[in-house]
Amino acid sequence: MAYFSNSRPQSSSSAIKIVNPADNEDKAKLHKRAARYCRYQDRGCIYYHPPVETSNNQPRSESPTPPSLSAQAVNAPVFVPNAAFHGIATPPPTFAPSPPHSTFYQTHDEYDNYGDTISNHTPQLLEHQLVNQYQQVDYEDHDSPIGNFYQSQRASFVKQPLDYHLYSHPTPDAFPSTHFVSDAVREELHKRSEASQLVTIPGHNLPDELQGYHSLALLEPPVAERRKFFSWYSTVYRATSSNDGVVYALRRVENFRLMHQAAFGAIETWSRVEHPNIARVREAFTSRAFNDNSLVVAYDYYPNAQTLFEIHIKQKPPVFQHGRLSTVSTALPEATLWSYIIQIASSIKAVHEVGLAVRMIDATKIMVTGKNRIRIGSCGIADVLMYDPRQDTAIVQQEDLTMFGRLIFALCCNNLAAMNTLPKAIDMMGRQYSADVKTLALYLISKPGSHKNIAQVIDMIGTNRLIREMDETHNSVNRLEAELMGELENGRLVRLLCKFGFINERPVFAREPRWSETGDRYIIKLFRDYVFHQVDENGNPVINLTHVLSCLNKLDAGTDERIMLVSRDEQSCLVVSYKDVKACIDAAFGDLARASR
């Protein structure tokens, strides 16, 4: 005992001196240390945390545990995180409650601004700007990872449109155009596909399911002044059918009470009308899913379609050109106008022949779904809303011709109310268009009679214009078939590449003689190296898509052209023809197909 009581120099011993901590200074350090160990003390942590004093001068409670703690909490192990925290410990941050969903989704108004901003920028500049935006992100609390998580929910999200040129590069001039779809067609189809798969933005109080349709999305932007559909308000939605998975357009008529079930008889007749210039009617039903009595009619959906009113009549904002603001000319070319007239007349003729009336020849209901390609939408709704079993079909068919004439005046004068000042409209039409257009429009708005029918309208259009429209239609079909032929070749080559993937280097046949490097499958392996793994005289890989396409086409045709296949160690070579390689591939794939059955 005297040994331990003697005082010894500290440098002469490795023993650690054990002393009691100071009352104030060391306690404060322990408190800071405890506060630093767990940042989830106020977030529902299951472990026990000693009480932390807010000030170092306040006396610490004598009781180490609150009287309300259970025995399980007292005996719980001390929580020690694995990650080290740097810097001076701070009290646990106070997190603000998450904002409600309605407030959160209001920030999506920035979508359109972003699209307008990037329209005139190059991909390199856009990429540089996005990188700078990510580098400028600053968080308020760097010590709390969970704090950053909750704070990120208050950020505004910006929609980034698809950069089609990044994953589908323009076709090089040296490549054959027969193997690739043109850039304009590919981009247009991608835009339509993207429009069909856009995620629904919450906040419109849409039902999750509507008579077998789900994923409803609003197609018409909300406006302050809504136009009435006859005497009711209507809204158009995009929805996916649960039966076939196809996307349809649903037009809902609000606050409509069906009085006669027989009114749906016209919908059944409309569903059998198939015409290239009419949006086909699928079905109609009533629903209370919107907390009212609604009539819903389902039509074929055409992504990115716009109405004639939006394209040719609606006022466009001025654009900055040649150093000044100038208005956009919305004058409709006469060739395009005649194309519209012919398509509408053809659809009216098809409808009148089955004993129906269109009753929807309006600039706000006719859609432009492609280049000069129009379709009449919202057909059949008027027959349900204005149902009258004593209605004379001939009268409403005469009204179709009158509405047709009003539409021509609206398109020529860029004004829906052009008929209100008929002399001025006729004068404007005579100065901008030929006499045939004015004659046809005046005939359509003339008094109804037995002499006034759609057959007479088609005769007034003229045989030459009808033949010219038919020629343009055939030319369009030829162009689309040529694009399809390019995709057809791509599909053939992809199937051939899939056979390569099934055959080459299968691990289950590593010790099989027929699949080893001494068998027939060795030729397939060398041919793959010949097609994809070529190198130049310096040993650099050769990336030549033209060579790949040429070899695969010759292989699929099985030509007699001979090629020399060299082993990877360059110690042996084989001279074979494409016909021999094709026979080896067919035999190997046939063996795999038979084994999988």
C-alpha positions as CSV (number, residue, x, y, z in Angstrom):
1,M,0.0,0.0,0.0
2,A,2.9,2.3,0.7
3,Y,3.9,1.8,-3.0
4,F,0.7,3.2,-4.2
5,S,0.8,6.1,-1.8
6,N,4.2,7.3,-2.8
7,S,4.4,10.1,-5.3
8,R,6.3,9.1,-8.5
9,P,7.2,11.1,-11.5
10,Q,4.7,10.9,-14.3
11,S,7.2,10.3,-17.0
12,S,8.6,7.2,-15.3
13,S,5.4,5.2,-15.4
14,S,2.9,4.2,-18.0
15,A,0.0,4.0,-15.6
16,I,-2.9,6.3,-16.1
17,K,-3.8,8.6,-13.3
18,I,-7.5,8.2,-12.3
19,V,-9.1,11.4,-11.0
20,N,-12.7,12.5,-10.5
21,P,-14.1,14.9,-13.2
22,A,-14.8,18.4,-12.3
23,D,-18.3,19.4,-11.4
24,N,-18.9,22.0,-14.0
25,E,-16.4,21.8,-16.8
26,D,-16.3,18.0,-17.3
27,K,-20.1,17.7,-16.9
28,A,-20.6,20.2,-19.7
29,K,-18.3,18.2,-21.9
30,L,-20.3,15.0,-21.2
31,H,-23.5,16.8,-22.0
32,K,-22.2,18.0,-25.3
33,R,-20.9,14.5,-26.0
34,A,-24.3,13.0,-25.2
35,A,-26.0,15.6,-27.4
36,R,-23.7,14.8,-30.2
37,Y,-24.1,11.0,-30.0
38,C,-27.7,10.8,-31.1
39,R,-29.5,13.3,-33.3
40,Y,-32.8,11.4,-33.2
41,Q,-33.5,11.8,-29.5
42,D,-36.6,13.9,-30.3
43,R,-37.5,11.8,-33.4
44,G,-38.8,8.7,-31.7
45,C,-35.5,7.0,-30.9
46,I,-36.0,3.7,-29.0
47,Y,-32.9,4.1,-26.9
48,Y,-32.7,6.0,-23.6
49,H,-31.1,9.5,-23.7
50,P,-30.0,11.2,-20.5
51,P,-31.5,14.7,-20.0
52,V,-29.3,17.5,-21.5
53,E,-29.0,20.8,-19.7
54,T,-29.6,23.9,-21.8
55,S,-27.0,25.9,-19.9
56,N,-23.8,24.8,-18.2
57,N,-24.6,26.9,-15.1
58,Q,-27.8,25.2,-14.3
59,P,-27.5,22.4,-11.7
60,R,-28.0,18.9,-12.9
61,S,-30.9,16.9,-11.5
62,E,-29.9,14.3,-8.9
63,S,-32.2,11.7,-10.4
64,P,-30.5,10.1,-13.5
65,T,-33.8,8.9,-14.9
66,P,-37.3,10.4,-15.0
67,P,-39.8,8.7,-12.9
68,S,-42.0,8.0,-15.9
69,L,-39.5,5.8,-17.7
70,S,-40.1,2.1,-17.8
71,A,-37.6,-0.5,-16.8
72,Q,-37.0,-1.5,-20.4
73,A,-36.0,2.0,-21.3
74,V,-33.7,2.3,-18.3
75,N,-31.9,-0.9,-19.1
76,A,-31.6,-0.1,-22.8
77,P,-28.1,0.0,-24.2
78,V,-26.5,3.3,-25.0
79,F,-26.8,4.3,-28.6
80,V,-23.4,5.1,-30.2
81,P,-23.4,5.8,-33.9
82,N,-20.8,4.5,-36.3
83,A,-20.4,7.7,-38.3
84,A,-18.2,10.3,-36.7
85,F,-19.6,13.8,-36.5
86,H,-17.2,16.7,-37.3
87,G,-17.2,20.1,-35.8
88,I,-18.7,21.5,-32.7
89,A,-21.8,19.7,-31.6
90,T,-25.1,21.7,-31.8
91,P,-28.4,21.0,-30.2
92,P,-30.8,18.8,-32.2
93,P,-32.3,20.9,-35.0
94,T,-36.0,21.7,-35.0
95,F,-37.7,20.4,-38.2
96,A,-40.6,22.3,-39.6
97,P,-43.6,20.1,-40.5
98,S,-43.9,19.0,-44.1
99,P,-46.2,21.2,-46.2
100,P,-49.5,19.9,-47.4
101,H,-49.7,18.2,-50.8
102,S,-51.7,21.0,-52.3
103,T,-49.0,23.5,-51.5
104,F,-46.2,21.2,-52.6
105,Y,-47.6,20.6,-56.1
106,Q,-48.3,24.3,-56.8
107,T,-44.6,24.6,-57.6
108,H,-45.1,22.7,-60.8
109,D,-46.1,25.9,-62.6
110,E,-42.4,26.2,-63.5
111,Y,-42.7,23.5,-66.1
112,D,-43.7,25.8,-69.0
113,N,-41.1,28.5,-68.0
114,Y,-38.4,25.9,-68.2
115,G,-39.5,24.7,-71.6
116,D,-39.6,28.2,-73.0
117,T,-36.1,28.9,-71.6
118,I,-34.3,25.9,-73.1
119,S,-35.9,26.1,-76.6
120,N,-33.1,28.2,-78.1
121,H,-30.1,26.7,-76.2
122,T,-27.6,24.1,-77.3
123,P,-27.3,20.7,-75.5
124,Q,-23.7,21.7,-74.3
125,L,-25.0,25.0,-72.8
126,L,-27.9,23.2,-71.1
127,E,-25.6,20.6,-69.6
128,H,-23.3,23.3,-68.3
129,Q,-26.2,25.2,-66.7
130,L,-27.6,22.1,-65.1
131,V,-24.2,21.3,-63.6
132,N,-24.0,24.8,-62.2
133,Q,-27.4,24.5,-60.7
134,Y,-26.5,21.3,-58.9
135,Q,-23.2,22.8,-57.6
136,Q,-24.9,25.8,-56.2
137,V,-27.2,23.8,-53.9
138,D,-26.7,24.8,-50.3
139,Y,-28.2,23.1,-47.3
140,E,-29.0,24.8,-44.0
141,D,-27.9,22.0,-41.7
142,H,-24.9,20.1,-42.9
143,D,-24.6,18.0,-39.7
144,S,-28.0,16.4,-40.0
145,P,-28.6,14.0,-43.0
146,I,-32.2,13.5,-42.0
147,G,-32.6,17.2,-41.9
148,N,-31.5,17.5,-45.5
149,F,-34.0,14.8,-46.4
150,Y,-37.0,16.7,-45.0
151,Q,-35.8,20.0,-46.4
152,S,-35.5,18.7,-49.9
153,Q,-39.2,18.1,-50.0
154,R,-39.8,21.9,-50.0
155,A,-37.7,22.4,-53.2
156,S,-39.4,23.1,-56.5
157,F,-38.9,20.5,-59.1
158,V,-38.3,21.4,-62.7
159,K,-39.4,19.1,-65.5
160,Q,-36.6,18.2,-67.9
161,P,-37.9,17.4,-71.4
162,L,-36.5,14.4,-73.2
163,D,-33.3,15.1,-75.1
164,Y,-34.0,12.8,-78.1
165,H,-30.7,13.7,-79.8
166,L,-28.7,12.3,-76.8
167,Y,-29.9,8.7,-77.0
168,S,-30.8,8.7,-80.7
169,H,-28.1,10.5,-82.6
170,P,-28.7,11.9,-86.0
171,T,-27.9,9.4,-88.8
172,P,-24.5,10.0,-90.3
173,D,-24.4,10.8,-94.0
174,A,-22.4,7.6,-94.8
175,F,-25.0,5.3,-93.3
176,P,-27.7,3.8,-95.4
177,S,-31.0,5.6,-94.7
178,T,-32.9,2.4,-95.1
179,H,-31.8,1.1,-91.7
180,F,-33.0,4.1,-89.6
181,V,-36.1,6.1,-89.2
182,S,-35.8,9.8,-90.1
183,D,-35.1,12.1,-87.2
184,A,-38.3,14.1,-87.7
185,V,-40.5,11.0,-87.6
186,R,-38.7,9.5,-84.7
187,E,-38.9,12.6,-82.6
188,E,-42.5,13.1,-83.3
189,L,-43.4,9.6,-82.3
190,H,-41.3,9.9,-79.1
191,K,-43.2,13.1,-78.2
192,R,-46.5,11.3,-78.7
193,S,-45.3,8.4,-76.6
194,E,-44.2,10.8,-73.8
195,A,-47.5,12.6,-73.9
196,S,-49.3,9.3,-73.5
197,Q,-47.3,8.3,-70.4
198,L,-47.1,11.6,-68.5
199,V,-47.6,11.2,-64.8
200,T,-50.8,12.7,-63.4
201,I,-50.3,15.8,-61.3
202,P,-52.3,15.6,-58.1
203,G,-54.4,18.5,-57.0
204,H,-57.4,18.2,-59.3
205,N,-59.5,15.9,-57.1
206,L,-59.8,13.2,-59.8
207,P,-61.1,9.8,-58.9
208,D,-58.7,6.9,-58.8
209,E,-61.1,4.7,-60.8
210,L,-63.9,5.5,-63.2
211,Q,-66.0,2.7,-64.6
212,G,-63.0,0.6,-65.6
213,Y,-60.6,3.5,-66.3
214,H,-57.7,4.6,-64.1
215,S,-54.9,7.1,-64.1
216,L,-57.0,10.0,-65.1
217,A,-55.2,13.2,-66.2
218,L,-56.6,16.5,-67.2
219,L,-56.0,17.4,-70.9
220,E,-57.5,20.8,-71.0
221,P,-55.6,23.5,-69.0
222,P,-57.8,25.2,-66.3
223,V,-59.0,28.6,-67.5
224,A,-60.8,31.4,-65.8
225,E,-63.7,31.6,-68.4
226,R,-64.9,28.1,-69.3
227,R,-66.9,27.6,-72.5
228,K,-70.1,25.8,-72.3
229,F,-70.8,22.6,-74.2
230,F,-74.4,23.4,-75.3
231,S,-75.9,24.2,-71.8
232,W,-73.4,22.3,-69.8
233,Y,-69.7,22.6,-68.9
234,S,-67.4,19.8,-70.1
235,T,-63.9,18.6,-69.4
236,V,-61.6,16.2,-71.3
237,Y,-59.4,13.7,-69.5
238,R,-56.9,11.1,-70.5
239,A,-57.4,7.7,-68.9
240,T,-56.2,4.1,-69.3
241,S,-58.6,1.2,-69.7
242,S,-58.3,-1.6,-67.3
243,N,-59.6,-4.1,-69.9
244,D,-57.1,-3.6,-72.7
245,G,-54.5,-1.2,-71.2
246,V,-55.1,1.3,-74.1
247,V,-55.2,5.1,-73.4
248,Y,-58.5,6.8,-74.2
249,A,-59.9,10.3,-74.1
250,L,-62.9,10.8,-71.8
251,R,-65.2,13.8,-72.3
252,R,-67.2,14.5,-69.1
253,V,-70.3,16.6,-69.2
254,E,-70.9,18.0,-65.7
255,N,-74.2,18.0,-63.8
256,F,-76.2,16.1,-66.5
257,R,-79.0,13.9,-65.4
258,L,-80.0,11.2,-67.9
259,M,-83.8,11.2,-68.4
260,H,-84.1,8.5,-71.1
261,Q,-82.0,5.4,-71.2
262,A,-82.9,5.1,-74.9
263,A,-80.6,8.1,-75.5
264,F,-77.6,5.7,-75.4
265,G,-78.9,4.0,-78.6
266,A,-77.2,6.6,-80.7
267,I,-73.9,5.9,-78.9
268,E,-74.1,2.2,-80.0
269,T,-74.6,3.4,-83.6
270,W,-71.7,5.8,-83.4
271,S,-69.4,3.1,-82.0
272,R,-69.8,1.2,-85.3
273,V,-68.7,4.3,-87.4
274,E,-65.1,3.9,-88.5
275,H,-63.7,6.8,-90.5
276,P,-60.1,8.1,-90.8
277,N,-61.4,11.7,-90.0
278,I,-63.6,10.9,-87.0
279,A,-62.4,10.2,-83.5
280,R,-64.1,6.8,-82.9
281,V,-66.7,6.6,-80.1
282,R,-66.0,3.7,-77.8
283,E,-68.7,3.8,-75.1
284,A,-70.7,6.1,-72.9
285,F,-71.9,5.9,-69.2
286,T,-73.0,8.0,-66.3
287,S,-71.1,8.3,-63.1
288,R,-71.1,10.0,-59.7
289,A,-67.4,9.6,-59.2
290,F,-67.0,13.4,-59.5
291,N,-69.6,14.0,-56.8
292,D,-72.3,15.0,-59.3
293,N,-74.3,13.4,-62.1
294,S,-71.8,13.3,-65.0
295,L,-72.1,11.9,-68.5
296,V,-68.8,10.4,-69.8
297,V,-68.1,9.4,-73.4
298,A,-64.9,7.5,-74.3
299,Y,-63.0,8.2,-77.6
300,D,-59.8,7.2,-79.2
301,Y,-56.9,9.3,-77.8
302,Y,-54.5,11.2,-80.1
303,P,-51.5,12.5,-78.2
304,N,-50.4,16.1,-78.7
305,A,-53.5,16.8,-80.8
306,Q,-54.6,20.5,-81.1
307,T,-57.9,22.0,-82.3
308,L,-58.3,24.1,-85.4
309,F,-59.1,27.0,-83.0
310,E,-55.8,26.7,-81.2
311,I,-53.7,26.5,-84.4
312,H,-55.4,28.9,-86.9
313,I,-57.8,31.2,-85.0
314,K,-56.4,31.8,-81.5
315,Q,-54.3,34.9,-81.2
316,K,-50.6,34.1,-80.9
317,P,-48.3,36.2,-78.7
318,P,-45.9,38.5,-80.7
319,V,-42.4,37.2,-81.3
320,F,-39.1,39.0,-81.5
321,Q,-37.8,39.1,-85.0
322,H,-35.3,41.3,-86.8
323,G,-34.8,43.4,-83.7
324,R,-38.5,44.1,-83.0
325,L,-41.7,42.5,-81.9
326,S,-43.9,41.3,-84.7
327,T,-47.2,39.4,-84.8
328,V,-47.4,35.9,-86.1
329,S,-49.3,35.5,-89.3
330,T,-52.2,33.0,-88.9
331,A,-53.4,33.1,-92.5
332,L,-54.4,29.6,-93.6
333,P,-53.0,28.6,-97.0
334,E,-55.6,27.8,-99.5
335,A,-54.2,24.3,-100.3
336,T,-54.4,23.4,-96.6
337,L,-57.9,24.9,-96.5
338,W,-59.1,22.7,-99.3
339,S,-57.5,19.7,-97.6
340,Y,-59.5,20.4,-94.5
341,I,-62.7,20.9,-96.6
342,I,-62.2,17.6,-98.3
343,Q,-61.6,15.6,-95.1
344,I,-64.6,17.2,-93.3
345,A,-66.9,16.6,-96.3
346,S,-65.8,13.0,-96.4
347,S,-66.6,12.5,-92.8
348,I,-70.0,14.2,-93.1
349,K,-70.8,11.9,-96.0
350,A,-70.0,8.8,-94.0
351,V,-72.1,9.9,-91.1
352,H,-75.1,10.9,-93.1
353,E,-75.1,7.6,-94.9
354,V,-75.7,5.7,-91.7
355,G,-78.6,8.0,-90.7
356,L,-76.8,10.2,-88.2
357,A,-75.7,13.8,-88.0
358,V,-72.3,15.1,-86.9
359,R,-73.6,18.2,-85.0
360,M,-70.0,18.9,-83.9
361,I,-68.5,20.8,-86.9
362,D,-66.8,23.4,-84.8
363,A,-63.3,24.8,-84.7
364,T,-63.0,23.9,-81.0
365,K,-64.0,20.3,-81.6
366,I,-62.0,19.4,-84.7
367,M,-58.5,18.1,-83.9
368,V,-55.3,18.3,-86.0
369,T,-53.6,15.0,-85.2
370,G,-50.8,15.2,-87.8
371,K,-49.6,17.2,-90.7
372,N,-52.8,18.6,-92.2
373,R,-54.6,15.5,-90.8
374,I,-57.8,16.4,-89.0
375,R,-60.4,14.3,-87.0
376,I,-63.8,15.4,-85.7
377,G,-64.1,14.8,-82.0
378,S,-66.9,14.7,-79.4
379,C,-69.3,12.9,-81.8
380,G,-72.4,11.4,-80.3
381,I,-72.6,13.6,-77.2
382,A,-75.2,15.9,-78.8
383,D,-77.4,13.0,-79.5
384,V,-77.5,12.2,-75.8
385,L,-77.7,15.7,-74.5
386,M,-80.4,16.8,-77.0
387,Y,-82.2,13.5,-77.2
388,D,-85.6,13.7,-78.9
389,P,-87.2,10.6,-80.3
390,R,-89.3,12.8,-82.7
391,Q,-86.2,14.6,-84.1
392,D,-86.1,14.7,-87.9
393,T,-82.7,13.5,-89.1
394,A,-82.9,15.5,-92.3
395,I,-83.1,18.8,-90.3
396,V,-80.0,18.1,-88.2
397,Q,-78.2,17.0,-91.3
398,Q,-79.0,20.3,-92.9
399,E,-77.6,22.0,-89.8
400,D,-74.3,20.1,-90.4
401,L,-73.9,21.8,-93.7
402,T,-74.6,25.2,-92.2
403,M,-72.1,24.6,-89.4
404,F,-69.6,23.5,-92.1
405,G,-70.0,26.9,-93.9
406,R,-69.6,28.8,-90.7
407,L,-66.4,26.9,-90.0
408,I,-65.0,27.9,-93.5
409,F,-65.7,31.5,-92.8
410,A,-64.1,31.3,-89.3
411,L,-60.9,29.7,-90.8
412,C,-60.7,32.2,-93.6
413,C,-61.2,35.2,-91.4
414,N,-59.4,33.9,-88.3
415,N,-62.5,34.7,-86.2
416,L,-65.2,32.5,-84.8
417,A,-67.7,35.3,-85.0
418,A,-67.0,36.1,-88.6
419,M,-70.7,35.3,-89.5
420,N,-71.8,38.2,-87.3
421,T,-70.5,40.6,-89.9
422,L,-71.2,38.6,-93.1
423,P,-70.4,41.4,-95.7
424,K,-67.1,42.1,-94.2
425,A,-66.3,38.4,-94.0
426,I,-67.2,37.8,-97.6
427,D,-65.0,40.8,-98.7
428,M,-62.0,39.4,-96.7
429,M,-62.5,35.9,-98.1
430,G,-62.7,37.3,-101.7
431,R,-59.4,39.2,-101.3
432,Q,-57.4,36.2,-99.8
433,Y,-58.9,33.1,-101.4
434,S,-60.3,32.0,-104.8
435,A,-63.8,32.4,-105.9
436,D,-64.5,28.6,-105.5
437,V,-63.9,28.9,-101.7
438,K,-66.4,31.8,-101.5
439,T,-69.0,30.0,-103.7
440,L,-68.8,26.9,-101.6
441,A,-69.1,28.8,-98.3
442,L,-72.1,30.8,-99.5
443,Y,-73.8,27.6,-100.7
444,L,-73.3,25.9,-97.3
445,I,-74.9,28.8,-95.3
446,S,-77.8,29.1,-97.7
447,K,-81.3,28.2,-96.9
448,P,-81.9,24.4,-96.4
449,G,-83.7,22.5,-99.1
450,S,-83.8,19.2,-100.9
451,H,-81.2,20.4,-103.3
452,K,-78.7,21.0,-100.5
453,N,-76.9,17.9,-99.5
454,I,-73.3,16.6,-99.0
455,A,-73.1,15.0,-102.4
456,Q,-73.6,18.4,-104.0
457,V,-70.9,19.8,-101.8
458,I,-68.4,17.2,-103.0
459,D,-69.3,18.0,-106.6
460,M,-68.6,21.6,-106.0
461,I,-65.2,20.8,-104.5
462,G,-64.1,19.4,-107.9
463,T,-62.6,16.2,-109.2
464,N,-59.1,17.7,-109.6
465,R,-58.9,18.7,-105.9
466,L,-60.1,15.3,-104.8
467,I,-57.6,13.5,-107.0
468,R,-54.8,15.8,-105.7
469,E,-55.8,15.0,-102.1
470,M,-55.8,11.3,-102.9
471,D,-52.3,11.6,-104.4
472,E,-51.0,13.3,-101.4
473,T,-52.5,10.6,-99.2
474,H,-50.8,7.9,-101.2
475,N,-47.5,9.7,-101.1
476,S,-47.8,10.0,-97.3
477,V,-48.5,6.2,-97.1
478,N,-45.5,5.5,-99.2
479,R,-43.3,7.6,-96.9
480,L,-44.6,5.8,-93.8
481,E,-44.1,2.4,-95.4
482,A,-40.5,3.3,-96.3
483,E,-40.0,4.3,-92.6
484,L,-41.5,1.0,-91.6
485,M,-39.2,-0.9,-93.9
486,G,-36.3,0.6,-92.1
487,E,-37.6,-0.6,-88.7
488,L,-38.4,-4.0,-90.2
489,E,-34.7,-4.4,-91.1
490,N,-33.7,-3.3,-87.6
491,G,-36.0,-6.0,-86.1
492,R,-34.5,-8.6,-88.3
493,L,-30.9,-7.7,-87.2
494,V,-32.0,-7.6,-83.5
495,R,-33.4,-11.1,-83.7
496,L,-30.0,-12.3,-85.2
497,L,-28.1,-10.6,-82.4
498,C,-30.4,-12.3,-79.9
499,K,-29.4,-15.7,-81.3
500,F,-25.7,-14.7,-80.8
501,G,-26.5,-13.9,-77.2
502,F,-28.1,-17.2,-76.6
503,I,-25.3,-19.3,-78.2
504,N,-22.0,-17.6,-77.3
505,E,-20.2,-18.7,-74.1
506,R,-22.9,-20.5,-72.3
507,P,-21.5,-21.5,-68.9
508,V,-23.5,-24.7,-68.6
509,F,-21.8,-26.1,-71.8
510,A,-18.3,-25.1,-70.8
511,R,-17.1,-28.8,-70.8
512,E,-19.3,-30.0,-73.6
513,P,-17.2,-31.0,-76.7
514,R,-19.7,-29.7,-79.1
515,W,-19.7,-26.2,-77.5
516,S,-15.9,-26.1,-76.8
517,E,-13.3,-24.3,-79.0
518,T,-12.7,-27.5,-81.0
519,G,-16.3,-27.9,-82.1
520,D,-18.5,-26.2,-84.7
521,R,-19.5,-23.5,-82.2
522,Y,-16.0,-22.2,-82.3
523,I,-16.8,-20.8,-85.7
524,I,-19.6,-18.7,-84.2
525,K,-17.2,-17.4,-81.5
526,L,-14.6,-16.4,-84.1
527,F,-17.3,-14.8,-86.3
528,R,-18.4,-12.6,-83.4
529,D,-14.9,-11.4,-82.9
530,Y,-14.6,-10.7,-86.7
531,V,-17.8,-8.6,-86.5
532,F,-17.5,-6.8,-83.2
533,H,-13.9,-7.1,-82.0
534,Q,-11.7,-5.9,-84.9
535,V,-8.7,-3.7,-84.2
536,D,-6.5,-1.6,-86.4
537,E,-2.7,-1.9,-87.0
538,N,-2.0,-0.1,-83.8
539,G,-4.2,-2.4,-81.7
540,N,-7.0,0.2,-81.2
541,P,-10.6,-1.0,-81.4
542,V,-12.5,-0.3,-84.6
543,I,-16.0,1.0,-84.1
544,N,-17.6,0.7,-87.6
545,L,-21.3,0.3,-87.6
546,T,-21.4,0.0,-91.4
547,H,-19.1,-3.1,-91.1
548,V,-21.4,-4.6,-88.5
549,L,-24.6,-4.0,-90.6
550,S,-23.0,-5.4,-93.7
551,C,-21.8,-8.6,-92.0
552,L,-25.1,-9.2,-90.3
553,N,-27.1,-8.7,-93.5
554,K,-24.8,-11.1,-95.4
555,L,-25.1,-13.6,-92.6
556,D,-28.9,-13.4,-92.5
557,A,-29.0,-13.9,-96.3
558,G,-26.4,-16.8,-96.2
559,T,-24.2,-15.6,-99.0
560,D,-21.4,-17.6,-100.5
561,E,-18.8,-14.9,-99.8
562,R,-15.8,-16.2,-97.9
563,I,-14.1,-14.6,-95.0
564,M,-11.1,-15.5,-92.9
565,L,-11.6,-15.9,-89.2
566,V,-8.5,-15.6,-87.0
567,S,-8.2,-17.0,-83.5
568,R,-7.5,-14.7,-80.6
569,D,-4.0,-16.0,-80.1
570,E,-3.4,-15.5,-83.9
571,Q,-2.1,-19.1,-84.2
572,S,-4.8,-20.5,-86.4
573,C,-7.3,-19.2,-89.0
574,L,-10.4,-20.6,-90.8
575,V,-11.8,-19.7,-94.2
576,V,-15.5,-20.0,-94.2
577,S,-18.5,-18.5,-96.0
578,Y,-21.4,-16.7,-94.5
579,K,-23.5,-19.7,-95.5
580,D,-21.4,-22.0,-93.3
581,V,-21.6,-19.6,-90.4
582,K,-25.4,-19.3,-90.8
583,A,-25.7,-23.1,-90.8
584,C,-23.7,-23.3,-87.5
585,I,-25.9,-20.7,-85.9
586,D,-29.2,-22.3,-87.0
587,A,-28.0,-25.7,-85.7
588,A,-26.8,-24.4,-82.4
589,F,-30.0,-22.3,-81.8
590,G,-32.1,-25.3,-82.8
591,D,-30.4,-27.4,-80.2
592,L,-31.1,-24.9,-77.5
593,A,-34.7,-24.5,-78.6
594,R,-35.3,-28.2,-78.5
595,A,-33.7,-28.5,-75.0
596,S,-35.9,-25.7,-73.7
597,R,-39.2,-27.4,-74.6
